Amino acid sequence: MERNSMKTIGMAILLLSSCCWAQNTDSFVPASTNVPGAEYPRVDSGSRAQFRVKAPDATKVKLNFWSGPKLDMEKQADGFWTVTTPPLPPGLRYYTLIIDGAEVSDPSSYAFYGGSKDASMIEIPESGATYYSAQQVPHGQVREVWYHSSVTGDWRHALVYTPPGYDEQAKMRYPVLYLQHGGGEDETGWIRQGHANFILDNLIASKAAKPMIIVMSNGNARRAGYTPPNLAGKPFGSPEMMKAMQEMSQAFEDDMTQVLIPFIDSNFRTISDRDHRAMAGLSMGGMQTFQVTFDRLDLFSYIGGFSGAGGMSMMRGDQTFDTKTAFNGALADPAAFAKRVHLLWIGVGTEEPAMMHAGIAKLHTSLDEAKVAHIFYESPGTAHEWQTWRRDLKDFAPRLFQ
Amino acid sequence: MERNSMKTIGMAILLLSSCCWAQNTDSFVPASTNVPGAEYPRVDSGSRAQFRVKAPDATKVKLNFWSGPKLDMEKQADGFWTVTTPPLPPGLRYYTLIIDGAEVSDPSSYAFYGGSKDASMIEIPESGATYYSAQQVPHGQVREVWYHSSVTGDWRHALVYTPPGYDEQAKMRYPVLYLQHGGGEDETGWIRQGHANFILDNLIASKAAKPMIIVMSNGNARRAGYTPPNLAGKPFGSPEMMKAMQEMSQAFEDDMTQVLIPFIDSNFRTISDRDHRAMAGLSMGGMQTFQVTFDRLDLFSYIGGFSGAGGMSMMRGDQTFDTKTAFNGALADPAAFAKRVHLLWIGVGTEEPAMMHAGIAKLHTSLDEAKVAHIFYESPGTAHEWQTWRRDLKDFAPRLFQ
């Protein structure tokens, strides 16, 4: 018993030790996405990554990049399984391990909410890219706030970036960007995965972007009392799914416009007019952005769609987009639109799935043909992934509130 | 390709669907620690829990509570493994799954940083206990801040709770509680696991506690340039380990007193004298608290040790504690101590490991015998776990700054 107590107390108190003893012996270094002390996964200067997991009794272990290679790991004599990848594109990549058929997180990685669960990611550094890491510049704060929503009937959690100096400049008021995550992710994505706070810290320090507040809320909204349909067996795009999507989108819009925006405007020193309010989002968040902003041009004057502009029809490769009728006719008069909307920004990675890329490229050419002022940004060599969206934000934010 | 693109886009955008369709058919309900949409693990009114994981090709799957039962799961025909636990004590419990020898997180649970990794936890509700959940009261904010430390040589991340009304009461200044996590955990523990913000929201709303700022920093500190020793093979409590512990503790103390406190005092509206500064911590954080506060009684006047008061000697069951010489003699004159230190608070759960309980109980009786004013709190029926520390904070916080 003494020995066991000792062990328990030792475990409980001294797990701290794992923070400090890890050392490396070759050119591979632990990934920045690892928990402290974890030597694997690790990355070398050629963007190859090595993974290692203990599974002494398993018969098959696979490394499963959600977008990327699926690799068999090799069992070593010590019960660990290892694999070295080919060079990987830079950026932050979701992965799981498949251990005898069980898809699980890598115990060596921090967890990131994506794919509707806390999953593993590995950061592959992009050579020379410092814009999304903590530099020697003033840092803003990221604030967790809770607001009670009459739309969803529960306490909702949001993150709010306040720029450097917000507390010191007690009389200053700031414009606001509402910035939404994608499907399967949540309000933490733009900070944990995207490093939106460091991107803005760096842009503000170099005076490339105006100091602004960024609000990140949970795009997965369900109206109080709503019972969702059972979609099991229904195909993607089925009428039942579209109706459920629409219901969720409308609940999100109502929560945002009726509860969240008033909450932010009364709890932060915002400039609360449409000229100082922007909205952008990625993927699902991009679709939500187009829905909310075009429904409520009285509230917004800057619009950004990152790999998710337009609506469901475009996502499905529909080529019938018509600037005369789309978005309740808001684009029909390009001169009036340019006066009313200070920025319409759409972006896509060159390596995104073909229909996604085609849909957004089509929106761009349709806007061009109709002479609707907008920015079209293609992220070279990146897919439907966070490296695309970090670049999007870096291009988008400096165009706001100028 | 079209079909695959469709599938990819569908996956990417419509993972949202998993947020909304889960439904239950019996008296078990999904645990509050689950990711949205996950039906398992689930808990019934008798505090039994059911777990379920897909591992079609595994030969053995175990449910592994770190403190609690280790249970074999049973394979079902559909490739899922399931188990129902006996009734579990209320509170938040760490667990992992062991799948053919691989210790991994449950994909259905949110990840919580503990045991030096992102692990799974399940919340077993305590009947009638509302003090640590979000109630219909004003909520404070939890702010992420980054500060550059000349002691550790890097950017450090801390969380700061600001009480309800902090931004509105622009002239008001607040006392500060520095609140530390335990070994293997980090600065997120008191919010994610402990719900310290909701505990304070509720105490402040009922006027049981004064509005205060709470600062939670990372207790795992390493001095810039320090190379830790290789402790492989060294026994618990070895001179090498004690020296490494001491080095880490001193780096933490220096970071806290030389960098963090000045940073907080210059970035938040604190009352920056010792009468309005408290420190408490759990387990390793309790030991750090006693070290830092007794070294620096010029900075602190409220002291709390949650399952980790005293020093390493007590943790090891050493019975030689002497109030005349301990803590640099600070307790030698009880009257002078009571004047100088407004609160000395120690707590322990009745079900903690025997030596932990004995060490803290011994500290209590020694203080009693020497007539050193202090509070001793025993949490009934709880062990070295978060339910103990939530109760500790609920008892401790109302005694501060009165």
Interface residues (C-beta under 8 A of the other chain):
Chain A: M1 E2 N4 S5 M6 K7 T8 I9 G10 M11 A12 I13 L14 L15 L16 S17 S18 C19 C20 W21 Q23 V35 P36 G37 A38 V53 K54 A55 P56 D57 A58 T59 K60 V61 S67 G79 L97 I99 D100 G101 A102 E103 V104 S105 P107 S108 S109 Y110 A111 Y113 G115 S116 K117 D118 A134 Q136 H139 Q141 V142 R143 E144 V145 W146 H148 W155 D167 A170 G182 G183 G184 E185 I191 N197 G219 N220 R222 P228 P229 N230 L231 A232 F236 G237 M241 A244 M245 M248 N267 F268 S283 M284 M287 G308 M315 R316 G317 P353 A354 M355 M356 H384
Chain B: M1 E2 N4 S5 M6 K7 T8 I9 G10 M11 A12 I13 L14 L15 L16 S17 S18 C19 C20 W21 Q23 V35 P36 G37 A38 V53 K54 A55 P56 D57 A58 T59 K60 V61 S67 G79 L97 I99 D100 G101 A102 E103 V104 S105 P107 S108 S109 Y110 A111 Y113 G115 S116 K117 D118 A134 Q136 H139 Q141 V142 R143 E144 V145 W146 H148 W155 D167 A170 G182 G183 G184 E185 I191 N197 G219 N220 R222 P228 P229 N230 L231 A232 F236 G237 M241 A244 M245 M248 N267 F268 S283 M284 M287 G308 M315 R316 G317 P353 A354 M355 M356 H384
